């Protein structure tokens, strides 16, 4: 990492942040003016003796402005949210006609039609996730675009300060992936746009009208990929569908709460979420017995002495320490050898090398995902 380059990149962060500040100030002015207009309109409706048709027309205009006000306010909040980290990657490439130098972030940021940051969902950004340096291409609405990719750079930015950067070639850098996997767990699902792998990106960017089934073990990232696909579809079909056209059927209300912040984090409105139990109750013709309330099910559980002993044991410190001890003594090498990775096979040396690279990852789950990601990314069938 070159210090001079780091300083130059910091200037680019500052430049984009200034652009964000200018856009926020402009939005503040528009929000203030629109709110004042709506307030005056409400006063007019309440003070004038309007007939029903006039009142309906006036309230219709007020509601339209309210929707515009909500959209502007949401845009302002999102710009404020991404300001500390306005982008996470950079792409430099040549097309047949011109030289391109773009930054990749959560949302398009431009001025007078000149893009400073491109949305991670635009076709050009797929170069970050799919392509290696050199002659490559990406799929655009007008067809396949041939490019010569010169640079793929990823950043670690916190509070507007670039801590480091890394230039990568074929895939998302291992250090970046490890950093994302090693973050402290949260009560809510977070976005993975900085660490999306090529296989995940292929699912996310599949044509919007295709049905997709994502199959994997618990904790493998199925829901995260599905949520990012929703975000991609909302972007690709903007003007055709909105968040109101999408519904998520979740296992339970707790899971719905867990995923509730991801789409807003990606700059989209949240979609309607419903538990499978609630959803099935809307189909009266389906002969399912779902009369027992949650309270009744819990009471039935605790009225069974054996089940009560099991529950007490699972909530005890003894059980916690036994699980912790079991995880700490897992033989990851042996475990990985027993897994069928879509007919991929890995040598002991490859597994040991992947384990060595992840030795500083303390969380066993994060270490397992890190090792598997490394093995799959480096897999060469020849």
Buried (B, 14 or more C-beta within 10 A) or exposed (E): EEEEEBEEBBEBBEEBBEBBEEBBEEBEEBBEEBBEBBEEBEEEBEEEEBEEEEBEEBBEEBEEBEEBBEEBBBBBEBBEBBBEBBBBBBBBBEEEEEEBEBBBBBBBBEEEEEBBBBBBBBBBBBBBBBBEBEEBBBEEEEEEBEBBBBEBBBBBBEEBEBEEBBEBEEBBBBBBBBEBBBEEEEEEBEBBBBBBBBBBBEBBBBEBEEEEEBEEEEEEBBBBBBBBBBBBBBBBEEEEEEBEEBEBBBEEBEBBEBBBBBBBBBBBBBBEBBBEBBEEEEEEEEEEEEEEEEEEEEEEEEEEEEEEEEBEEEEEEEEEEEEEEEEEEEEBBEEBEEEEEEEEEBEEEBBEBBBEBBEEBEBBEBBBBBBBBBBBBBEEEE
